Amino acid sequence: MAERISGYAARFNSETTIAGEFREMLAPGCFARTLRENPDVVMILDHDPGRVLGRTTANTLFLREDATGLWFDLNPDPTTPSGQEAIGCVRRTDIRGCSFGFRVRSEEWRDGENRLPLRIIKDVDLAEVTLTAFPAYTDTSASFRVSSRNDAADRVKSKAEAAMKARGITV
């Protein structure tokens, strides 16, 4: 069995307030270019580069942009202190959000009209994603699950066993 942490490190079209100074929102597609061009992104704990949990080039972190946002699937190492901490904190839901480190490549600003100005981020250079208890975007997510190392094979096996049981064959 493999322990996995997955969720959304960022969600599109969701506003947050940054330092009480401006509102910010991620536009759909803002991660597309960087995911194509930067094959090496790390997941860390609380933006601490000394607490690496996974890496795309090591195939321990998988990232994809979909219609909702930036989805991740992490295979943390339970033999490392950071991996144990991530698994424990996410399993207990002490940590259930994410953040990300980035540099803005393209943005659009809109006047606040009696509200704080709005920055719409259109393109970023993504450096890292992070598990954190205090995400700037509160609708991010991180959840723990235990999965088989070969989910597809287990599904086929379960389906075959169910078919045999339906025919009266004891498994």
C-alpha positions in Angstrom: 0.0 0.0 0.0 1.2 3.5 -0.8 0.4 6.6 1.2 -0.6 9.5 -1.0 -1.4 13.2 -0.5 -3.4 14.9 -3.2 -5.5 18.0 -3.8 -5.4 21.4 -5.3 -2.3 23.6 -4.7 -4.2 26.5 -6.4 -7.7 27.1 -7.7 -8.7 29.4 -10.6 -11.1 32.3 -10.4 -11.0 32.4 -6.6 -10.1 35.8 -4.9 -7.9 36.3 -1.9 -6.6 39.4 -0.2 -2.8 39.8 -0.1 -1.4 41.6 2.9 -4.5 43.8 3.1 -3.2 45.7 0.0 -4.8 44.1 -3.0 -7.0 41.2 -4.1 -5.5 38.5 -6.2 -7.0 35.8 -8.5 -5.5 33.1 -10.7 -6.7 33.0 -14.3 -7.3 29.6 -15.9 -4.2 28.5 -17.8 -1.7 30.5 -15.7 0.3 27.3 -15.0 0.2 25.7 -18.5 3.3 27.2 -19.9 5.5 26.6 -16.8 4.3 23.0 -16.5 5.4 22.5 -20.1 8.7 24.3 -19.8 9.8 23.5 -16.3 10.0 19.8 -15.7 11.4 20.2 -12.2 9.0 21.4 -9.5 9.3 20.4 -5.8 6.7 20.1 -3.1 7.9 21.3 0.3 6.5 21.8 3.7 5.6 25.4 4.8 7.7 27.0 2.0 10.8 25.5 3.7 13.3 24.4 1.0 15.0 22.1 3.6 11.8 20.0 3.9 11.4 18.5 0.4 8.5 16.1 0.1 8.5 15.2 -3.6 9.8 16.3 -6.9 8.3 16.0 -10.4 11.6 14.8 -12.0 11.9 12.1 -9.3 8.3 11.0 -10.2 7.3 11.5 -6.5 5.2 14.5 -7.4 2.7 14.8 -10.2 1.2 18.1 -11.2 -1.5 19.0 -13.8 -3.6 21.9 -14.6 -7.3 21.2 -15.1 -10.5 23.4 -15.2 -10.4 23.8 -11.4 -6.8 24.7 -10.9 -3.4 23.1 -10.2 -3.9 19.6 -9.0 -1.2 17.6 -7.3 -0.5 14.0 -6.3 2.3 13.4 -3.9 4.0 10.2 -2.9 5.7 11.2 0.4 8.5 9.2 1.9 7.4 7.8 5.3 11.0 7.1 6.2 12.0 10.8 6.3 11.2 13.2 9.1 9.5 15.6 6.6 7.5 12.8 5.0 6.4 11.5 8.3 5.3 15.0 9.4 3.4 15.6 6.1 1.6 12.3 6.3 0.7 12.7 10.0 -0.4 16.4 9.7 -2.5 15.8 6.5 -4.0 12.6 7.8 -5.2 14.3 11.0 -6.3 17.4 8.9 -4.0 19.7 10.9 -2.7 20.7 7.4 -5.4 20.8 4.7 -4.3 23.5 2.4 -1.5 24.5 0.0 0.4 27.4 -1.3 2.9 27.8 -4.1 6.1 29.8 -4.8 6.1 31.6 -8.1 7.2 34.6 -10.2 4.6 36.5 -12.1 5.2 36.6 -15.9 1.9 38.2 -16.9 -0.8 39.9 -14.9 -3.7 42.3 -15.3 -4.8 44.9 -12.8 -8.4 46.1 -12.4 -9.5 49.1 -10.4 -11.2 48.2 -7.1 -14.1 50.6 -7.4 -14.6 51.1 -3.7 -12.7 47.9 -3.0 -9.0 46.9 -3.1 -7.5 46.6 -6.6 -7.6 43.2 -8.2 -4.5 41.5 -9.7 -5.3 38.7 -12.1 -2.4 36.4 -12.6 -2.2 35.2 -16.2 1.2 33.4 -16.4 3.7 32.3 -13.7 7.0 30.6 -13.4 6.2 27.9 -10.8 9.1 27.1 -8.4 7.4 25.0 -5.7 4.1 23.9 -4.2 3.8 23.6 -0.5 1.6 22.0 2.1 0.7 24.5 4.8 -1.8 25.1 7.6 -2.1 28.8 6.6 -2.7 29.1 2.8 -3.2 32.5 1.3 -6.0 30.9 -0.9 -8.2 29.2 1.6 -10.0 27.0 -0.9 -6.9 24.9 -1.7 -6.9 21.4 -0.5 -4.7 18.5 0.7 -6.0 15.1 1.7 -4.4 11.8 2.7 -5.2 8.4 1.2 -3.8 5.0 1.2 -3.8 3.4 -2.2 -2.6 0.2 -3.7 0.7 0.4 -5.5 -1.1 -0.9 -8.6 -4.6 0.5 -8.5 -5.4 -0.6 -12.0 -4.4 -4.2 -11.3 -6.4 -4.2 -8.1 -9.5 -2.9 -9.9 -9.3 -5.7 -12.5 -8.7 -8.3 -9.7 -11.7 -7.0 -7.7 -13.9 -7.1 -10.8 -12.9 -10.7 -11.6 -13.5 -11.8 -8.1 -16.9 -10.2 -8.0 -17.8 -11.9 -11.3 -16.6 -15.3 -10.0 -18.6 -14.8 -6.7 -21.7 -13.9 -8.8 -21.3 -17.3 -10.5 -21.0 -19.1 -7.1 -17.3 -19.6 -7.3 -15.7 -19.1 -3.9 -12.6 -16.9 -4.0 
